[in-house]
Amino acid sequence: MVYCNICFCTYKEEECYTLPNCLHKFCKACLIEQLKTKIESQQIDLSDFKCPQCGRLFNPEIIENFLPPNLFQKYCDFALQFNKIMGLEDHELLTNCLNEKCIEKFIIWKDAEYMQCPSCKMKFCRKCSLKYHKDEGITCEQQKELLRDSFYRELKNYLTLCKCPKCNNMCEKISGCNFMYCRCKANFCFLCDAELTEEYHFKHWQNDDPFKSPCRVWYNGTWVDPDKVPKVEPIKEDKIVQVIPMEQKENDIPCPNCGNKSKEVSQLVFFDKVIQCQSVKCQNQAFCTLCQTQLEIDDLSIHFNQETLLCNLNEY
C-alpha cells in the first residue's frame, strides 16, 4: 500500500504515480486535481509544476504523458497564448508577429536584433517593437517619432483634430474654415499648423479660400502661391562670390550646408525655416534650417504641410 501525502490516504500501487525526479509517490487522482487547478488558474510556466512534498520541479514530459488529453490540450492552449511552451532552449523565445493583421507565432533567438515573421515576412526591431529601421539609418527614438507623427496625421484625417503650435493643446475642427482658434488665444492653420494672425485669415490660403484651398508659402515677408516663388538661375561653379563687408547685416540663421549668413548670398524663406543659398558651395540649393535636409523650392509646402518626419519640433 502507498501513502499519499496530499490527501493522507493509502492506495494500491497501481492507483499511485511515482515522480521520476524525486521518487515521491502520490495517488493519481490528487496529482491530476493539482495539475488541473494550476492549469485552470493559468499557472502554465514549467516552474509552477513542482513535487507537492519536496518542491522539486516536474520533468516536463509528465505534463504531457500524465494528464488526460482534454486537460493537456487546455494546457497547450494557455501555453501558446502566453508564449510558454515546452522544449525551448535557453537561448530561444516564442513570440508573436507584431503585424496586427498576422497571427503567426514563431521561435527566435533571445538576443536577436530583429525578428522576421515567416508568414507575412515583416521585420520588427526587438528594442522598440516597431518596424525594423536600422537599414534606413534611423534610431529607435526617431522611429517612435515617426509613429507619433503618423498617428497625428491619422488624428487630423479621421478625427479632425489638430495641435496648436503655441501651447500644444489638441483642438477639434467641428465646422467652418481652416483658420483655427485655440483657447490660448492663438490662431493657426488646420492644414499645416502654422501660427497665423487675423491679418492672414484669407491670405494664407491659395485663392484666398480658407475652406477648400491648399496653403500658400511664406516668402519674403508675405504669403505667396508656391508656383509664384521665383526660381534663381544656378550660379556657375567658377563664379566667385564677392566678399560682404562686415558692417552689412547678416541672417540670424546660417546656411546649414556652408554656414554663410550674408543676406545677399543666402535668403531665409517660409517663416525662416528654409534658407536658399547661392554660395559657390551650395549653388542655389535650398535647405531646411530645422532638419538640414536639402529641399526643392517647389516642394516647400509639401515638406511642411504633411508634418515632415524630421521637422516636427513639438513632441506629441
C-alpha positions in Angstrom: 0.0 0.0 0.0 1.1 3.6 -0.7 0.5 6.6 1.5 -0.4 9.8 -0.4 1.0 13.0 1.3 -1.7 15.1 -0.4 -4.9 13.5 0.7 -3.3 11.5 3.6 -4.9 8.2 2.4 -3.5 4.8 1.4 -3.9 3.3 -2.0 -2.8 0.3 -4.1 0.4 0.6 -6.0 -1.4 0.8 -9.4 -3.5 3.7 -8.1 -0.5 5.9 -7.5 2.2 7.6 -9.5 5.9 7.9 -8.8 7.6 11.2 -9.8 10.8 10.2 -11.6 12.8 13.2 -10.4 12.4 12.6 -6.7 10.7 9.2 -6.5 7.9 10.5 -4.2 4.6 8.8 -4.7 1.1 10.2 -4.8 -2.3 9.0 -5.8 -3.1 9.8 -9.4 -6.4 11.5 -8.5 -4.6 14.1 -6.3 -1.9 14.7 -8.9 -4.4 15.3 -11.6 -6.5 17.6 -9.4 -3.4 19.6 -8.5 -2.3 19.9 -12.1 -5.9 20.8 -13.2 -6.1 23.6 -10.5 -2.8 25.1 -11.8 -3.9 25.0 -15.4 -7.4 26.4 -14.6 -5.7 29.4 -12.9 -3.3 29.8 -15.9 -0.2 28.8 -14.0 1.4 27.3 -17.0 5.1 28.1 -16.5 7.2 25.0 -16.0 8.4 26.4 -12.7 4.8 26.2 -11.5 4.8 22.4 -11.6 6.6 21.0 -8.5 6.5 18.0 -6.3 3.9 18.6 -3.5 6.3 17.0 -1.0 9.8 18.3 -1.8 9.2 21.1 -4.2 11.4 19.6 -6.9 10.4 20.6 -10.4 8.5 18.0 -12.5 10.0 16.5 -15.6 8.2 18.4 -18.4 7.2 15.1 -20.0 5.0 14.3 -17.0 2.6 17.1 -18.0 2.1 15.6 -21.5 2.1 11.9 -20.5 0.2 12.1 -17.2 -2.6 14.5 -17.9 -5.8 13.4 -19.7 -5.9 14.5 -23.4 -8.6 17.3 -22.8 -6.6 18.8 -19.9 -3.3 18.6 -21.7 -4.9 20.4 -24.7 -6.1 23.1 -22.4 -2.6 23.5 -21.0 -1.2 23.7 -24.6 -3.7 26.4 -25.5 -2.7 28.5 -22.5 1.0 27.9 -23.0 0.7 29.0 -26.6 -1.4 32.0 -25.7 1.3 33.2 -23.2 4.3 32.1 -25.3 5.4 29.5 -22.8 5.9 26.1 -24.4 7.9 23.0 -23.5 11.1 22.1 -25.3 12.6 25.6 -25.8 16.3 26.0 -25.4 17.7 28.7 -23.0 18.5 31.0 -25.9 15.1 30.6 -27.7 11.9 32.6 -27.3 8.5 32.0 -28.6 7.0 35.3 -29.8 4.0 36.7 -31.8 4.2 38.5 -35.1 3.8 42.3 -34.3 1.8 42.8 -37.6 -1.7 43.3 -36.3 -3.0 41.6 -39.5 -1.0 38.4 -38.8 -1.5 35.9 -36.0 1.7 33.8 -36.6 3.8 32.6 -33.6 7.4 31.6 -34.1 10.7 31.0 -32.3 13.5 33.5 -32.3 16.9 33.9 -30.6 16.5 35.8 -27.4 19.3 38.3 -28.2 18.3 38.9 -31.8 18.4 42.4 -33.1 15.2 42.0 -35.0 12.6 39.3 -35.8 11.1 38.5 -39.1 7.7 36.7 -39.4 8.0 33.5 -41.6 4.4 34.1 -42.7 3.9 37.8 -43.6 7.7 38.4 -43.9 7.6 41.7 -42.0 10.6 42.6 -39.8 10.4 44.3 -36.4 13.0 45.8 -34.1 13.4 43.9 -30.8 14.3 47.0 -28.8 11.3 49.2 -29.7 8.9 46.6 -31.2 8.4 48.8 -34.2 9.1 48.2 -37.9 12.8 47.4 -38.3 14.6 50.6 -39.1 18.4 50.0 -38.8 18.7 49.5 -42.6 17.4 53.1 -43.0 19.8 54.6 -40.5 17.0 55.5 -38.1 17.3 55.2 -34.3 14.6 53.7 -32.1 13.8 57.2 -30.8 13.4 58.6 -34.4 11.3 55.6 -35.3 9.0 56.4 -32.3 8.8 60.0 -33.6 7.7 58.7 -37.0 5.0 56.7 -35.3 3.8 59.7 -33.3 3.8 61.8 -36.4 1.9 59.2 -38.3 -0.6 58.9 -35.5 -1.0 62.7 -35.5 -1.8 62.7 -39.2 -4.4 60.0 -38.7 -6.0 62.2 -36.0 -6.1 65.1 -38.4 -7.5 63.0 -41.3 -10.1 60.9 -39.5 -11.0 62.8 -36.2 -10.3 66.4 -37.5 -8.0 67.0 -34.5 -5.0 69.3 -34.7 -2.4 70.7 -32.4 -1.9 74.4 -31.5 1.7 75.4 -32.4 1.8 77.8 -29.5 0.5 75.8 -26.5 0.4 72.2 -28.0 -3.2 71.8 -26.9 -5.3 69.5 -29.1 -8.2 71.3 -30.9 -11.1 69.8 -32.8 -12.3 71.3 -36.0 -16.1 70.9 -35.9 -17.1 73.0 -38.9 -16.1 76.1 -40.8 -12.8 77.1 -42.5 -9.3 76.0 -41.8 -8.5 79.1 -39.7 -8.4 77.8 -36.2 -8.9 79.5 -32.8 -7.2 78.0 -29.7 -8.3 78.7 -26.1 -4.8 80.1 -25.5 -5.9 82.9 -28.0 -3.6 81.8 -30.7 -4.7 81.3 -34.3 -3.3 78.8 -36.7 -3.9 76.8 -39.9 -5.6 73.4 -39.5 -3.8 72.1 -42.6 -0.1 72.9 -41.8 -0.3 74.1 -38.1 1.4 77.4 -39.0 0.6 80.1 -36.4 -1.4 82.9 -38.0 -2.9 86.3 -37.2 -6.3 87.7 -38.2 -4.5 89.6 -41.0 -3.9 86.2 -42.7 -7.4 84.9 -42.2 -7.6 84.6 -46.0 -4.1 85.4 -47.4 -2.6 82.2 -46.0 -4.6 80.0 -48.5 -4.5 79.9 -52.3 -7.3 81.8 -54.0 -7.9 83.5 -50.6 -10.1 80.5 -49.8 -9.6 79.1 -46.3 -12.3 76.5 -46.8 -11.1 74.2 -49.7 -7.8 75.6 -51.0 -4.2 74.4 -50.0 -1.8 76.6 -48.1 0.5 79.3 -49.6 4.1 79.5 -48.6 5.9 82.3 -46.7 8.3 84.1 -49.0 10.0 87.5 -48.4 7.6 88.5 -45.6 4.3 87.5 -47.2 2.2 84.5 -48.3 2.5 83.6 -51.9 1.4 80.6 -54.1 4.2 78.0 -54.4 4.4 78.5 -58.2 5.0 82.2 -57.7 8.2 81.7 -55.8 10.9 82.9 -58.3 13.5 80.4 -59.4 17.0 81.8 -59.3 19.3 80.6 -62.1 22.1 78.4 -60.8 25.5 80.0 -60.3 28.3 78.7 -62.3 30.9 76.8 -60.4 33.7 79.2 -61.3 31.8 82.3 -60.2 33.4 83.9 -57.2 31.0 85.4 -54.6 32.1 88.9 -53.6 33.2 89.4 -50.0 30.4 91.1 -48.0 31.5 94.0 -45.8 31.5 93.2 -42.0 29.2 96.1 -41.3 26.4 94.7 -43.6 23.5 93.0 -41.9 23.6 89.2 -41.7 21.0 86.5 -41.3 20.4 85.2 -37.7 20.5 81.7 -39.0 23.5 80.5 -41.1 23.1 78.2 -44.1 23.1 74.6 -42.8 25.4 73.5 -45.7 28.1 76.2 -45.9 27.5 78.3 -42.9 27.1 81.5 -44.9 24.9 84.3 -43.1 25.1 87.0 -45.7 21.7 88.2 -46.8 23.0 88.8 -50.3 24.1 85.2 -50.6 21.6 83.3 -48.5 17.9 84.1 -48.2 15.5 83.0 -45.4 12.0 82.0 -46.5 9.0 80.1 -45.2 8.9 81.5 -41.7 12.7 81.5 -41.6 12.6 77.7 -41.7 14.1 77.4 -45.2 17.3 79.1 -46.4 18.1 79.4 -50.2 21.8 79.8 -50.6 23.7 81.0 -53.7 27.2 80.4 -52.4 29.8 78.6 -54.5 29.4 75.5 -52.4 25.6 75.5 -52.3 24.8 76.6 -55.9 21.3 78.0 -55.2 20.2 75.0 -53.2 17.6 75.2 -50.5 17.9 73.7 -47.1 15.6 73.2 -44.1 17.0 75.1 -41.1 15.3 72.6 -38.7 16.5 69.2 -40.1 19.2 70.5 -42.5 17.6 68.5 -45.3 18.1 69.7 -48.9 14.8 70.8 -50.4 13.3 71.7 -53.8 11.7 75.2 -53.7 8.6 73.8 -55.4 8.2 71.2 -52.6 8.3 73.6 -49.6 4.6 73.4 -48.8 4.7 69.6 -49.1 7.7 69.3 -46.8 6.0 71.3 -44.0 2.3 70.8 -44.7 2.5 67.0 -44.4 4.0 67.2 -40.9 7.5 66.3 -42.2 9.0 63.5 -40.2 12.2 65.3 -39.2 10.7 68.7 -38.7 8.1 68.2 -36.1 9.8 70.0 -33.3 7.0 69.7 -30.7 6.8 66.3 -29.1 3.4 64.6 -29.5 
